[in-house]
Amino acid sequence: MPYFFRQPLEIDAKVWYTDKKEMGEFLMAIRITRENMGVVFTPRDEEVYSNTSGVLYPRVIELHHAGELNGLLLATFDHSTVKEPPVVPVMCSRDGGVTWEPYSQIEDTQNGYGIRFQPHIYELPQPCGDLPAGTIVMCGNSVPLDFTSTELSFYLSRDHGKTWEFRSSVVKGGPPVEQNFEALGPVWEPFIYIDAYGGLTVAFTDERPHTDPRFNQTLALITSVDGGRTWGDVRYTVKIPDRAMRPGMPVVARMGDGKYIMVYEIVGCPCCDIYYKLSDDGIDWGDPHWEGKRVETADGLFLGSMPYVIWVPQGGPEGTVIVTAKREGEHIGMRDPGYYHVNYHSGQGPWERVPMLITYNTDTLQAGWSMGMTAFRGGEYLIQLAPTPMNKRLMQITYGIGKLETV
C-alpha cells in the first residue's frame, strides 16, 4: 500500500499524507510504494563460523555500461565461511531483483587471506585511467585468519563481474581490533566513487591516527588518477579531536546539483547518531575537526548506526536525498515500518520521514548492519538490501523493491 509524505492524517493507524498549496504552488514530495520483498541469500549454519551472523554488509548495483547485460543486478556481502580463505560472493538477478542466483566470486589472489570484511562493488560510469566505462571494481578488507592486519584491496572485472583480477593495495592498517591504542590502528569500510575531477576515490574508516591521544577513529579518503593502479595521499574528512568519538562507515552520493553528500555514524554519540557533510567536489569536505550535521527532522527525530545514502531525481525540483540506517533514534525493536530520512533541498534544512521498504527487528545487533541501496529500472524503482534475522544468531540478505514517484 503506498504512503504519501506531507501533512499527516491518521487513517487506520497508518500515516497518510496529502499535497497542500503553499504560496500558490503544490508542494512536491516522494512516494515509495513497496512492490516486492524476498531473499537474496541465506547462509547455512554449518558453513559459517559459530560466533558470526553468517552474512553482513550487502551492496547492490545495476549495470548500465554492459551492452546486452544492461539492467543486470549484482549484489555482494560479507560471508563468514569456515572454509578458508573466504571469498566475496557475487549474486545476480536477471528479473529486476525478484530472484537471485550465484554469478561469480572474488578471491584474494594477492594475499591469499580472503576478502573477509566490507566488500564494496561499483561500476565505473566513465573511463578512469586505462579502464573503460563499465569496468566493475571492488574494494574490500583483506584480513588474515590470525587477525594481525587489515588491507583495503582493489580488484576489477573487465567482463561485467564474471572474472576478477587484483589491481592494487589501497591502504594498509593494523589488526582489526577497535581501540587497540597500543598498536597500529586498522582500516575499515571502503566506499568507491568518482569525484568531480574524474578521480577514482575511496572513502574509508581509518583508526591509525589513534596514536595521537586527541583522536580515536577517523574518516579519510584517497584518490587514484590512473584507474586504481596507484593511490595518492590520504586526506582526512572527519577527524574529531575527542577521544570518545568514533566516526565510521562513510557512504557518499552525488546529488542532482553536482555536489556530494557523505553520511556516517559517530560511535560515542548516545545512539551512534548519523551525521553528514556536503562537498562541491567530493574531495574537500571542510574542516575535518568539525563533526558535521546530524540527519534529523524538524521535531528532533534522528537515525542511528550504519547509514547508507543515495540521491534520486523524484520528489521535487532538486530531487531527493534518501538516508537509511539500522534504527531511528533510541528505538530498539521491530521496525514495521522503519523510516528513511529524506531531504528535498540537497542536504540543506530539515529532514522528513518516509516508510522504509524492509521490515526487521533491531533487537539482534547485526540486523540492518549497513543496508545497500540503488535506483534501477530506468531510475523508477528502488531496491534495498539488508541483513535481517533468521534466528537469534544468523542473518539472511533480504531485499525490498519499491516504485519511486513524485507526488
C-alpha positions, 0 to 999 in steps of 0.5 A: 500500500503506498504512503504519501509524505506531507501533512499527516492524517491518521487513517487506520493507524497508518500515516497518510499524507496529502499535497497542500498549496503553499504560496500558490504552488503544490508542494512536491514530495516522494512516494515509495510504494513497496512492490516486492520483498524476498531473499537474496541469500541465506547462509547455512549454519554449518558453513559459517563460523559459530560466533558470526551472523553468517552474512553482513554488509550487502551492496547492490548495483545495476549495470548500465555500461554492459551492452546486452547485460544492461539492467543486470543486478549484482549484489555482494556481502560479507560471508563468514565461511569456515572454509578458508580463505573466504571469498566475496560472493557475487549474486545476480538477478536477471528479473529486476531483483525478484530472484537471485542466483550465484554469478561469480566470486572474488578471491584474494589472489594477492594475499591469499587471506580472503576478502573477509570484511566490507566488500564494496562493488561499483561500476565505473560510469566513465573511463578512469585511467586505462579502464573503460566505462563499465569496468566493475571494481571492488574494494574490500578488507583483506584480513588474515585468519590470525587477525594481525592486519587489515588491507583495503584491496582493489580488484576489477572485472573487465567482463561485467563481474564474471572474472576478477583480477587484483589491481592494487593495495589501497591502504594498509592498517593494523589488526582489526581490533577497535581501540587497540591504542597500543598498536597500529590502528586498522582500516575499515569500510571502503566506499568507491566513487568518482569525484568531480575531477574524474578521480577514482576515490575511496572513502574509508574508516581509518583508526591509525591516527589513534596514536595521537591521544586527541583522536580515536577513529577517523574518516579519510579518503584517497584518490587514484588518477590512473584507474586504481593502479596507484593511490595518492595521499590520504586526506582526512574528512572527519577527524574529531579531536575527542577521544570518545568519538568514533566516526565510521562507515562513510557512504557518499552520493552525488546529488542532482546539483553536482555536489556530494553528500557523505553520511556516517555514524559517530560511535560515542554519540548516545545512539551512534547518531548519523551525521553528514557533510556536503562537498562541491567536489567530493574531495574537500569536505571542510574542516575535518575537526568539525563533526558535521550535521546530524540527519534529523527532522524538524521535531528532533527525530534522528537515525542511528548506526550504519547509514547508507545514502543515495540521491534520486531525481523524484520528489521535487525540483532538486530531487531527493536525498534518501538516508537509511540506517539500522534504527531511528533514534533510541528505538530498539525493536521491530521496525514495521515500518522503519523510516528513511530520512529524506531531504528535498533541498540537497542536504540543506534544512530539515529532514522528513520521514518516509516508510522504509521498504524492509521490515526487521527487528533491531533487537539482534545487533547485526540486523540492518548492519549497513543496508545497500541501496540503488535506483534501477529500472530506468531510475523508477524503482528502488531496491534495498538490501539488508541483513535481517534475522533468521534466528537469534544468531544468523542473518539472511540478505533480504531485499525490498523493491519499491516504485519511486514517484513524485507526488 
